[in-house]
Amino acid sequence: MERAELRAQIVGAIYREAEAIAAKVVHPLAAPAGKGDGPSQGSGLKRAQTADLLFTSRWTAFPLMALLLALVLWITIVGANYPSQLLATALFWVQDQLAALAASWQFPWWLKGVLVDGIYRTVAWVVSVMLPPMAIFFPCFALLEDWGLLPRIAFNLDRIFKACGTCGKQALTMSMGLGCNAAGVVSCRIIDSPRERLIAMLTNSFIPCNGRFPTLIALSATFFAGSPGWHQTLLPTLAATGMILVGVGATLGVSWLLSKTLLRGLPSYFILELPPYRRPQILRTIVRSMLDRTWFVLARAVMVAAPAGAVIWLLANFPASSPSLLSSWAGYLDPLGRALGLDGFIIMAFILGLPANEIVLPLALMGYLAGTSMMEYSGLTELHTVLVEHGWTWITALCTMLFSVLHYPCATTLLTIKKESGSTRWTLVGGLVPLATAMAVTLVVNQIL
């Protein structure tokens, strides 16, 4: 008998004996006399048991989990639009003032371009599109975590991950990847087995991080929105939720493939005691989430996006004569892009978006409009017009969303994989395996459609 299996049987026997003893000596208290309508310990226990019947049942657990995820995404989509627009207006007004200041100080055109149109404009875009969704998504997700939902997600997925040759704890690290894949990779430390920890790190990028949500939300709202009314937010929410489910499926499939090839081995046992349901401390949770997650992830994205903005501006403006390096390279990549349901400018946007996933869509817009700096769009109608004029269809949008979900992680996540694994070879695997998956999926989808 395997050591892990023996340990699981011992723990199971202990819990069964504890349940038998508790059933003999513990009785729920009835409500006090004259207070029949008040809460009781017994009613609270019954509510918790009823909730567990719903959230851990093989028939109702997964639909409820998907519904809660869709609700969080819907709140994020609806709540982030207006603050993001206000923040973009303010930040780009500051850009106009900086441009005027550079002109008054007689900066050379290239220096003004690198500093204002390159670095500042890139950082302004990242902050305006990333901060409002994160400020909503992270606290909502933290409230579900404090409520006690994440351990139940791990419980539900344990059997599936074990069938894929990994451990149920990977469900927790996968959930962390929804906020930031780098944070998800770090959270893989909770997995005891080095083999399973490595599988979890290599597949965490299949879960779309907050940096990919702006692209997913914008394209789903542009190409998959229904008629005016509540359909305009419901259908994009379902599309974004579907993309996350695609990422979960890819995580399971690639985990199984790695466990059968490069990282063979038997799955370890995952012993989890489900915590009780707790009423979340809303104010404390929001403050903690803003400090520990939102500002931390935003600061890291800004640090990566600033130098990327300078490189992007240089590629789009040199040589001064047409075509620029950006346009030339996009032309070389166009045949590959067409085969994948994309085009050369979209491929270039993903390549140059390695430092930060938030800038992929504005990079593509800049290429289409032959701009000298990153372009912002004032509304979904304008975005739809620009993309359709450059050959986009709903198939292009779908393939772009799939590629965004499945492609290689950002530079920060790759560096985190390098630090956590201590291996350059596994870091390359962590980038190449998602890239190969994204190319295979979009190629098949595009050829079928």
C-alpha positions as CSV (number, residue, x, y, z in Angstrom):
1,M,0.0,0.0,0.0
2,E,1.3,3.5,-0.9
3,R,2.2,5.7,2.0
4,A,-0.1,8.5,0.9
5,E,-3.0,6.0,0.5
6,L,-2.3,4.6,4.0
7,R,-2.3,8.2,5.4
8,A,-5.6,8.9,3.7
9,Q,-7.2,5.7,5.1
10,I,-6.0,6.6,8.7
11,V,-7.4,10.1,8.4
12,G,-10.6,8.8,7.0
13,A,-11.0,6.4,9.9
14,I,-10.3,9.1,12.5
15,Y,-13.0,11.4,11.0
16,R,-15.5,8.5,10.8
17,E,-14.9,7.7,14.5
18,A,-15.2,11.4,15.4
19,E,-18.5,11.6,13.5
20,A,-19.8,8.5,15.3
21,I,-18.9,9.8,18.7
22,A,-20.4,13.2,17.9
23,A,-23.7,11.7,16.7
24,K,-24.1,9.9,20.1
25,V,-23.4,12.9,22.4
26,V,-24.1,16.1,20.4
27,H,-27.6,17.3,19.9
28,P,-28.6,20.7,18.3
29,L,-30.2,23.1,20.7
30,A,-33.7,24.1,20.2
31,A,-34.7,27.8,20.1
32,P,-35.3,29.2,23.7
33,A,-38.9,29.3,24.9
34,G,-40.8,32.3,23.8
35,K,-38.3,33.0,21.1
36,G,-39.3,30.4,18.5
37,D,-38.7,32.9,15.7
38,G,-35.1,33.7,16.7
39,P,-32.0,32.1,15.3
40,S,-30.7,28.9,16.9
41,Q,-27.5,26.9,16.7
42,G,-29.5,24.0,15.2
43,S,-30.9,26.2,12.4
44,G,-27.5,27.6,11.6
45,L,-26.1,24.1,11.4
46,K,-29.0,23.1,9.1
47,R,-28.3,26.1,6.8
48,A,-24.7,25.2,6.6
49,Q,-25.5,21.5,5.8
50,T,-28.0,22.7,3.1
51,A,-25.5,25.0,1.6
52,D,-22.9,22.1,1.5
53,L,-25.5,19.9,-0.2
54,L,-25.7,22.5,-3.0
55,F,-22.1,23.6,-3.2
56,T,-20.5,20.1,-3.0
57,S,-23.1,18.0,-4.9
58,R,-21.8,16.6,-8.2
59,W,-25.1,17.8,-9.8
60,T,-25.4,21.4,-8.5
61,A,-21.9,22.4,-7.5
62,F,-20.4,23.2,-10.8
63,P,-23.4,25.1,-12.2
64,L,-23.6,27.2,-9.0
65,M,-19.8,27.9,-9.1
66,A,-20.1,29.0,-12.7
67,L,-23.1,31.2,-11.8
68,L,-21.3,32.9,-9.0
69,L,-18.3,33.5,-11.3
70,A,-20.6,35.0,-14.0
71,L,-22.2,37.2,-11.3
72,V,-18.8,38.6,-10.3
73,L,-17.8,39.2,-13.9
74,W,-21.2,40.9,-14.6
75,I,-20.6,43.2,-11.6
76,T,-17.1,43.9,-12.9
77,I,-18.3,44.6,-16.5
78,V,-21.1,46.9,-15.4
79,G,-19.3,48.7,-12.6
80,A,-15.9,49.3,-14.3
81,N,-17.0,51.0,-17.5
82,Y,-17.8,54.5,-16.1
83,P,-14.9,54.8,-13.7
84,S,-12.5,53.6,-16.4
85,Q,-13.8,56.2,-18.8
86,L,-13.4,59.0,-16.2
87,L,-9.9,57.8,-15.3
88,A,-8.9,57.7,-18.9
89,T,-10.2,61.2,-19.5
90,A,-8.2,62.5,-16.6
91,L,-4.9,60.7,-17.4
92,F,-5.0,61.6,-21.1
93,W,-5.7,65.3,-20.1
94,V,-2.5,65.1,-18.1
95,Q,-0.8,63.7,-21.3
96,D,-1.9,66.9,-23.2
97,Q,-0.4,69.0,-20.5
98,L,2.9,67.1,-20.6
99,A,3.0,67.4,-24.4
100,A,2.5,71.2,-24.1
101,L,5.2,71.3,-21.4
102,A,7.7,69.4,-23.6
103,A,6.9,71.7,-26.5
104,S,7.6,74.8,-24.3
105,W,10.9,73.3,-23.2
106,Q,11.8,72.5,-26.8
107,F,12.3,68.8,-26.4
108,P,13.5,67.0,-29.5
109,W,10.6,65.3,-31.3
110,W,11.9,61.8,-30.5
111,L,12.5,62.5,-26.8
112,K,9.0,63.9,-26.5
113,G,7.6,60.9,-28.4
114,V,9.4,58.4,-26.2
115,L,8.5,60.0,-22.9
116,V,5.0,61.3,-23.5
117,D,3.5,59.3,-26.4
118,G,5.4,56.1,-25.5
119,I,6.0,55.7,-21.7
120,Y,3.3,57.9,-20.3
121,R,0.6,57.0,-22.7
122,T,1.2,53.3,-22.2
123,V,1.2,53.6,-18.4
124,A,-2.0,55.7,-18.6
125,W,-3.7,53.1,-20.7
126,V,-2.7,50.3,-18.4
127,V,-3.9,52.2,-15.3
128,S,-7.2,53.3,-16.9
129,V,-8.3,49.9,-18.2
130,M,-6.8,47.8,-15.3
131,L,-7.5,49.7,-12.1
132,P,-11.3,49.9,-12.1
133,P,-11.9,46.2,-13.0
134,M,-9.3,45.1,-10.4
135,A,-10.8,47.4,-7.8
136,I,-14.1,45.6,-8.3
137,F,-13.1,42.0,-9.2
138,F,-10.5,41.4,-6.4
139,P,-12.8,42.5,-3.5
140,C,-15.7,40.5,-4.9
141,F,-13.5,37.4,-5.2
142,A,-12.0,38.0,-1.7
143,L,-15.6,38.1,-0.3
144,L,-16.3,34.7,-1.8
145,E,-13.0,33.5,-0.4
146,D,-13.8,34.7,3.1
147,W,-17.2,33.2,2.9
148,G,-15.5,29.8,2.6
149,L,-16.2,29.0,-1.1
150,L,-12.6,28.4,-2.4
151,P,-12.0,25.3,-0.3
152,R,-15.3,23.9,-1.6
153,I,-14.1,24.6,-5.2
154,A,-11.0,22.6,-4.4
155,F,-13.1,19.8,-2.9
156,N,-15.2,19.6,-6.1
157,L,-12.3,19.6,-8.4
158,D,-10.1,17.2,-6.4
159,R,-11.4,14.1,-8.2
160,I,-11.0,15.7,-11.6
161,F,-7.4,16.9,-11.0
162,K,-6.6,13.5,-9.5
163,A,-7.9,11.8,-12.7
164,C,-5.5,14.2,-14.6
165,G,-2.6,12.9,-12.5
166,T,-2.3,16.0,-10.3
167,C,-3.6,17.2,-6.9
168,G,-6.8,18.9,-5.8
169,K,-4.8,21.8,-4.3
170,Q,-4.2,23.0,-7.9
171,A,-7.8,24.2,-7.9
172,L,-6.8,26.8,-5.2
173,T,-3.7,28.0,-7.2
174,M,-5.8,28.0,-10.4
175,S,-8.3,30.3,-8.7
176,M,-5.5,32.7,-7.6
177,G,-4.6,32.9,-11.3
178,L,-7.8,34.8,-12.0
179,G,-6.3,37.8,-10.2
180,C,-2.7,37.4,-11.4
181,N,-0.9,34.5,-12.9
182,A,2.3,35.5,-11.1
183,A,0.5,35.3,-7.8
184,G,-1.0,32.0,-8.8
185,V,2.4,30.6,-9.5
186,V,3.7,31.7,-6.1
187,S,0.6,30.1,-4.4
188,C,1.7,26.8,-5.9
189,R,4.0,26.5,-2.8
190,I,1.1,25.0,-0.9
191,I,1.4,21.8,-3.1
192,D,3.8,19.4,-1.4
193,S,4.7,17.2,-4.4
194,P,7.5,18.8,-6.5
195,R,6.0,17.1,-9.6
196,E,2.5,18.4,-9.0
197,R,3.8,21.8,-8.0
198,L,5.6,22.1,-11.3
199,I,2.5,21.0,-13.3
200,A,0.4,23.7,-11.5
201,M,3.0,26.4,-12.3
202,L,3.2,25.4,-15.9
203,T,-0.5,25.5,-16.5
204,N,-1.6,28.4,-14.3
205,S,-1.4,30.8,-17.3
206,F,-4.4,29.1,-18.9
207,I,-6.6,30.9,-16.4
208,P,-7.1,34.5,-17.7
209,C,-5.6,37.0,-15.3
210,N,-7.0,40.5,-14.7
211,G,-4.7,41.9,-17.5
212,R,-6.5,39.8,-20.1
213,F,-10.0,40.8,-19.0
214,P,-10.0,44.2,-20.7
215,T,-9.5,42.5,-24.1
216,L,-12.0,39.7,-23.4
217,I,-14.6,42.2,-22.1
218,A,-14.1,44.7,-24.9
219,L,-14.3,42.1,-27.7
220,S,-17.2,40.2,-26.2
221,A,-19.2,43.4,-25.7
222,T,-18.3,44.6,-29.3
223,F,-19.0,41.4,-31.3
224,F,-21.3,39.3,-29.1
225,A,-23.7,41.8,-27.5
226,G,-27.4,41.4,-28.2
227,S,-30.1,43.9,-28.7
228,P,-30.2,47.1,-26.6
229,G,-31.2,46.3,-23.0
230,W,-30.1,43.8,-20.5
231,H,-28.8,41.6,-23.3
232,Q,-26.0,44.0,-23.9
233,T,-24.4,43.0,-20.6
234,L,-25.7,39.4,-20.2
235,L,-24.3,38.0,-23.5
236,P,-20.8,39.5,-23.0
237,T,-20.8,38.2,-19.5
238,L,-21.6,34.7,-20.8
239,A,-18.9,35.0,-23.4
240,A,-16.3,36.1,-20.9
241,T,-17.4,33.3,-18.5
242,G,-17.1,30.8,-21.4
243,M,-13.5,31.9,-22.0
244,I,-12.7,31.2,-18.4
245,L,-14.2,27.7,-18.7
246,V,-12.1,27.2,-21.8
247,G,-9.1,28.0,-19.7
248,V,-10.1,25.6,-17.0
249,G,-10.5,22.9,-19.6
250,A,-7.1,23.6,-21.0
251,T,-5.6,23.5,-17.5
252,L,-7.0,20.0,-17.0
253,G,-6.1,18.7,-20.5
254,V,-2.5,20.0,-20.4
255,S,-2.1,18.8,-16.8
256,W,-3.1,15.3,-17.9
257,L,-0.7,15.5,-20.8
258,L,2.2,16.6,-18.7
259,S,1.5,13.9,-16.1
260,K,1.7,11.3,-18.8
261,T,4.8,12.6,-20.6
262,L,7.3,15.0,-19.1
263,L,6.2,14.7,-15.5
264,R,5.0,11.2,-15.0
265,G,4.0,10.1,-11.5
266,L,1.1,9.1,-9.2
267,P,-1.1,11.8,-7.9
268,S,-0.9,12.6,-4.2
269,Y,-3.8,12.5,-1.8
270,F,-5.4,15.8,-0.9
271,I,-6.9,15.9,2.6
272,L,-9.0,19.0,3.2
273,E,-11.2,19.9,6.1
274,L,-13.9,22.2,4.9
275,P,-14.0,25.3,7.0
276,P,-17.4,26.6,8.3
277,Y,-19.2,29.3,6.4
278,R,-18.4,32.7,7.8
279,R,-20.1,36.1,7.3
280,P,-17.4,38.1,5.4
281,Q,-16.0,41.2,7.1
282,I,-16.8,43.5,4.1
283,L,-14.9,46.6,4.9
284,R,-11.8,44.8,6.2
285,T,-11.9,42.5,3.1
286,I,-12.1,45.3,0.7
287,V,-9.3,47.3,2.3
288,R,-7.1,44.2,2.5
289,S,-7.8,43.2,-1.1
290,M,-7.0,46.8,-2.4
291,L,-3.7,46.8,-0.5
292,D,-2.5,43.2,-0.9
293,R,-3.7,42.5,-4.5
294,T,-5.0,45.5,-6.4
295,W,-2.2,48.0,-5.8
296,F,0.5,45.3,-5.8
297,V,-0.5,43.9,-9.2
298,L,-1.1,47.4,-10.6
299,A,2.4,48.6,-9.5
300,R,4.0,45.6,-11.1
301,A,2.1,46.1,-14.3
302,V,3.2,49.8,-14.5
303,M,6.8,48.9,-13.9
304,V,6.7,46.5,-16.8
305,A,4.6,48.7,-19.1
306,A,6.7,51.8,-18.9
307,P,9.8,50.5,-20.7
308,A,7.5,48.6,-23.1
309,G,5.9,51.9,-24.1
310,A,9.2,53.3,-25.2
311,V,10.0,50.2,-27.3
312,I,6.6,50.3,-28.9
313,W,6.9,53.9,-29.8
314,L,10.3,53.4,-31.4
315,L,9.1,50.4,-33.5
316,A,6.1,52.4,-34.7
317,N,8.1,55.5,-35.7
318,F,11.4,54.2,-37.1
319,P,12.3,54.4,-39.8
320,A,10.6,57.7,-40.3
321,S,9.6,56.8,-43.9
322,S,6.8,54.3,-44.5
323,P,6.5,51.5,-43.7
324,S,7.7,51.4,-40.0
325,L,9.3,48.4,-38.4
326,L,6.0,47.6,-36.8
327,S,4.2,47.5,-40.1
328,S,6.9,45.5,-41.9
329,W,7.1,42.8,-39.2
330,A,3.3,42.6,-39.2
331,G,3.4,41.9,-42.9
332,Y,5.8,39.1,-42.5
333,L,3.5,37.5,-39.8
334,D,0.3,38.0,-41.7
335,P,0.1,34.5,-43.4
336,L,0.6,32.8,-40.0
337,G,-2.0,35.1,-38.4
338,R,-4.6,34.4,-41.2
339,A,-4.2,30.7,-40.7
340,L,-5.0,31.2,-37.0
341,G,-8.0,33.4,-37.6
342,L,-6.0,36.5,-36.7
343,D,-3.7,38.8,-38.8
344,G,-0.2,40.1,-38.7
345,F,-1.0,43.1,-36.6
346,I,-2.8,41.0,-34.0
347,I,0.2,38.6,-33.8
348,M,2.6,41.6,-33.4
349,A,0.3,43.0,-30.7
350,F,0.6,39.7,-28.7
351,I,4.4,39.6,-29.2
352,L,4.9,43.2,-28.1
353,G,2.3,42.7,-25.3
354,L,4.6,40.2,-23.5
355,P,5.4,42.7,-20.7
356,A,1.7,43.4,-20.0
357,N,-1.4,41.8,-21.5
358,E,-3.5,44.9,-21.0
359,I,-1.8,46.7,-24.0
360,V,-2.6,44.0,-26.7
361,L,-5.8,45.6,-28.0
362,P,-4.5,49.2,-28.1
363,L,-1.3,47.9,-29.9
364,A,-3.5,46.3,-32.6
365,L,-5.4,49.6,-33.0
366,M,-2.2,51.5,-33.3
367,G,-1.0,49.2,-36.1
368,Y,-4.3,49.5,-38.0
369,L,-4.5,53.3,-37.7
370,A,-0.8,53.7,-38.4
371,G,-0.6,56.0,-35.4
372,T,2.5,57.4,-33.8
373,S,1.4,56.3,-30.4
374,M,-1.1,54.0,-28.7
375,M,-4.7,54.6,-29.6
376,E,-7.6,54.7,-27.2
377,Y,-11.2,54.2,-28.2
378,S,-14.0,56.3,-26.8
379,G,-16.7,53.7,-27.2
380,L,-17.6,50.2,-28.3
381,T,-19.2,51.5,-31.5
382,E,-16.1,53.3,-32.6
383,L,-14.0,50.2,-31.7
384,H,-16.4,48.0,-33.8
385,T,-16.1,50.3,-36.8
386,V,-12.3,50.4,-36.8
387,L,-12.0,46.6,-36.4
388,V,-14.6,45.8,-39.1
389,E,-13.0,48.2,-41.5
390,H,-9.8,46.2,-41.1
391,G,-11.3,42.8,-41.9
392,W,-12.5,41.7,-38.5
393,T,-15.5,39.3,-38.2
394,W,-17.0,37.5,-35.2
395,I,-14.7,34.7,-36.0
396,T,-11.6,37.0,-35.7
397,A,-12.9,38.2,-32.4
398,L,-13.5,34.7,-31.1
399,C,-10.0,33.5,-32.2
400,T,-8.4,36.6,-30.7
401,M,-10.2,35.9,-27.4
402,L,-9.2,32.2,-27.4
403,F,-5.6,33.2,-28.2
404,S,-5.6,35.7,-25.4
405,V,-6.8,33.1,-22.9
406,L,-4.4,30.3,-24.0
407,H,-1.2,32.0,-25.1
408,Y,2.0,32.4,-23.1
409,P,2.0,34.2,-19.8
410,C,3.3,37.8,-19.3
411,A,7.0,38.5,-18.6
412,T,6.3,38.9,-14.9
413,T,4.8,35.4,-14.7
414,L,7.6,33.9,-16.7
415,L,10.2,35.4,-14.3
416,T,8.1,34.1,-11.4
417,I,8.2,30.6,-12.9
418,K,12.0,30.9,-13.2
419,K,12.3,32.0,-9.6
420,E,10.0,29.3,-8.2
421,S,11.3,26.4,-10.3
422,G,14.9,27.5,-10.4
423,S,15.1,26.2,-14.0
424,T,15.4,28.0,-17.3
425,R,14.3,24.9,-19.1
426,W,11.0,24.7,-17.2
427,T,10.5,28.4,-17.7
428,L,10.7,27.8,-21.5
429,V,8.3,25.0,-21.2
430,G,6.0,27.3,-19.3
431,G,6.0,29.7,-22.3
432,L,6.0,27.3,-25.2
433,V,3.3,24.9,-24.1
434,P,0.6,27.6,-23.8
435,L,1.8,29.1,-27.1
436,A,1.5,25.7,-28.8
437,T,-1.9,25.2,-27.3
438,A,-3.2,28.6,-28.3
439,M,-2.0,28.1,-31.9
440,A,-3.5,24.6,-32.2
441,V,-6.9,25.6,-30.8
442,T,-7.2,28.8,-32.9
443,L,-6.1,26.9,-36.0
444,V,-8.7,24.2,-35.6
445,V,-11.5,26.7,-34.6
446,N,-10.7,28.9,-37.6
447,Q,-10.6,26.1,-40.1
448,I,-13.9,24.6,-38.8
449,L,-15.7,28.0,-38.8
